């Protein structure tokens, strides 16, 4: 029995009985699991000879009928599906950027029994900067945004990496343990931002240009590993 056969069998056992009756004739949980497994295979990106990066966040689009029938069971289904995907990924040598998450959404253009899957590899990010580390340097009205979450930029700057010693920890296999540093420097014209590579394996890209060091400003786009960061101003949201 292959890996996916075991996944399918276990899920069939887990969602039998009441689940099977609830979904009879509609989108089946096993079909979703099979489609997610194929999504991992299709979207796997080579990191090394034995490791491939795969999506960890998924959105399932469902018809109105299937959405109403399936979403009441979504937490229970995910508690069965996610461990199976994790096991499958481990046996295939796939690497997740962060926690696996499955969301279910309504797509009224879909007929009953059909569904869509979209996915993304989204890095888990932890901000370990302590408030006490902020210096008297004049504040900069910019923040660094990672995966939609904004993190304050405080003097003398923040380090970015995968290891515990980094101020901004990014769970991305393409990011070195201590990858780069965003520097906040005081000048007569006010605080200035820049970024420098700390000897990382995969380097940094700023505004589409591979570099070792660069000045930053509002709107700057940074790439480390497969993760994208942006320098933005919260003031513009008001």
C-alpha positions in Angstrom: 0.0 0.0 0.0 1.5 3.4 -1.1 1.8 6.5 1.0 -1.3 8.1 -0.4 -3.3 4.9 -0.2 -2.6 4.9 3.6 -3.6 8.5 3.8 -6.9 7.9 1.9 -7.7 4.8 4.0 -7.1 6.6 7.3 -9.2 9.6 6.3 -12.0 7.3 5.1 -12.1 5.7 8.5 -11.9 9.0 10.3 -14.8 10.6 8.3 -17.0 7.6 7.9 -20.5 7.3 9.3 -22.0 10.7 9.9 -19.5 12.5 7.6 -20.1 10.1 4.8 -23.9 10.6 5.0 -23.4 14.3 5.2 -21.3 14.5 2.1 -23.0 11.8 0.0 -23.2 13.1 -3.6 -21.3 16.2 -2.8 -17.6 17.1 -2.4 -15.9 14.3 -0.5 -13.2 14.9 2.1 -11.0 12.3 0.5 -11.2 14.2 -2.8 -10.0 17.3 -1.0 -7.1 15.4 0.5 -6.1 14.0 -2.9 -6.2 17.4 -4.5 -4.1 18.9 -1.7 -1.5 16.1 -2.2 -1.4 16.9 -5.9 -1.0 20.6 -5.1 2.1 19.7 -3.0 3.6 17.7 -5.9 2.8 20.4 -8.5 4.1 23.4 -6.5 7.2 21.8 -5.0 10.3 24.0 -5.5 13.8 22.6 -5.4 15.9 23.7 -2.5 18.5 21.0 -2.6 18.9 17.5 -4.0 16.8 16.1 -1.2 14.6 19.0 -0.1 11.7 20.8 -1.8 9.7 23.7 -0.6 5.9 23.3 -0.8 2.9 25.4 0.0 1.6 25.5 3.6 -1.5 27.6 3.3 -4.4 26.4 1.2 -7.8 27.8 0.3 -10.6 25.5 -0.9 -13.2 27.1 -3.0 -16.7 25.5 -2.8 -20.1 25.9 -4.3 -22.8 27.4 -2.2 -24.3 23.9 -1.5 -21.0 22.3 -0.7 -19.9 25.2 1.4 -23.0 25.0 3.6 -22.6 21.2 4.0 -18.9 21.0 4.6 -17.8 24.1 6.7 -19.6 22.9 9.9 -17.1 20.0 9.9 -14.0 22.0 8.8 -12.2 21.9 12.1 -12.6 18.2 12.4 -11.7 17.6 8.8 -8.5 19.7 9.1 -7.5 17.9 12.3 -7.4 14.7 10.1 -6.2 16.2 6.8 -3.3 18.3 8.1 -1.4 15.5 9.9 -1.8 13.3 6.8 -0.4 16.1 4.6 2.5 16.5 7.0 3.3 12.8 7.0 3.1 12.7 3.2 5.4 15.8 2.9 7.9 14.2 5.3 8.1 11.0 3.3 8.5 12.9 0.0 11.2 15.2 1.4 9.0 18.3 1.2 9.6 21.3 3.5 6.9 23.7 4.8 7.7 27.3 5.5 5.4 27.5 8.4 2.3 25.9 10.0 -0.1 24.2 7.6 -3.5 25.9 7.3 -6.6 25.1 5.3 -9.4 27.6 4.8 -12.7 27.1 3.1 -14.3 29.8 1.0 -17.5 30.3 -1.0 -17.3 30.4 -4.8 -20.8 30.8 -6.2 -19.6 30.1 -9.8 -18.8 26.5 -9.0 -21.4 23.7 -9.5 -22.2 21.2 -6.8 -19.4 18.6 -6.4 -16.6 20.8 -7.8 -14.0 22.7 -5.9 -10.8 24.7 -6.5 -7.6 24.9 -4.6 -5.2 27.8 -4.3 -2.0 27.7 -2.3 1.0 29.7 -1.1 4.2 29.1 0.8 4.0 31.5 3.7 6.8 31.8 6.1 6.1 31.8 9.8 7.6 35.0 11.3 8.4 35.7 15.0 9.4 39.2 16.1 11.8 38.9 19.1 12.7 42.6 19.5 12.2 43.7 23.1 10.7 47.2 23.7 13.7 48.0 26.0 16.0 47.7 23.0 14.7 51.0 21.5 17.3 53.8 21.7 16.7 57.6 22.0 17.2 57.8 18.2 14.4 59.8 16.6 11.7 57.3 15.5 11.4 56.3 11.9 7.8 56.3 10.5 8.3 53.1 8.6 7.8 49.4 9.4 8.8 46.2 7.7 5.9 44.1 6.5 6.2 40.3 6.2 3.3 38.2 5.0 0.9 41.0 5.8 2.2 41.4 9.4 4.0 44.6 10.3 7.0 44.8 12.6 8.4 48.0 14.1 11.8 49.2 13.0 13.8 50.3 16.1 17.3 51.6 16.6 19.9 50.5 16.0 18.1 48.1 13.6 16.9 44.5 13.4 18.5 41.3 12.2 16.7 38.9 10.0 17.2 35.1 10.0 16.0 31.6 10.6 17.9 31.1 13.9 16.9 32.1 17.4 19.5 34.8 17.5 17.7 36.9 14.9 15.4 39.7 15.9 12.9 38.9 13.1 12.8 35.1 12.8 11.6 33.8 9.4 10.8 30.1 9.2 12.0 29.7 5.6 14.5 27.0 4.5 16.1 29.5 2.1 16.9 31.9 4.8 20.2 31.6 6.7 20.3 31.4 10.5 21.5 35.0 10.5 20.7 36.3 7.0 20.7 40.1 6.9 20.4 43.3 9.1 18.3 46.4 8.6 20.2 49.3 10.0 18.6 52.5 11.4 21.2 55.3 11.4 20.8 58.9 12.6 21.8 61.6 10.2 21.4 65.4 10.2 18.4 65.0 7.9 16.8 62.3 10.1 16.9 58.5 10.5 18.1 56.6 7.4 17.4 52.9 6.6 19.7 50.4 4.9 20.1 46.7 4.7 23.3 44.5 4.6 23.8 40.9 3.9 25.4 39.0 6.9 27.1 36.4 4.7 24.0 34.5 3.9 23.9 31.5 1.6 21.2 32.7 -0.8 21.8 36.5 -0.6 19.3 39.3 -0.6 17.5 41.1 -3.4 16.3 44.7 -3.1 13.8 46.1 -5.6 14.7 43.3 -8.0 18.5 43.8 -7.8 20.7 41.2 -6.2 23.0 43.1 -3.7 25.1 42.9 -0.6 24.1 46.3 0.8 21.5 48.9 -0.2 19.6 51.9 1.1 16.0 51.4 2.0 13.0 53.8 1.7 9.2 53.6 1.7 8.1 51.1 -0.9 11.4 49.1 -0.9 10.9 45.4 -1.7 13.2 42.9 -0.2 13.5 39.2 -0.9 15.3 36.7 1.4 15.0 33.0 0.5 11.4 32.7 -0.8 10.0 35.3 1.5 9.2 38.9 0.5 9.4 41.9 2.8 8.3 45.4 2.2 9.2 48.8 3.8 5.9 50.6 4.3 4.6 53.6 6.2 1.6 53.1 8.5 0.7 56.8 8.1 -0.4 56.1 4.5 -3.1 53.7 5.8 -4.9 56.5 7.7 
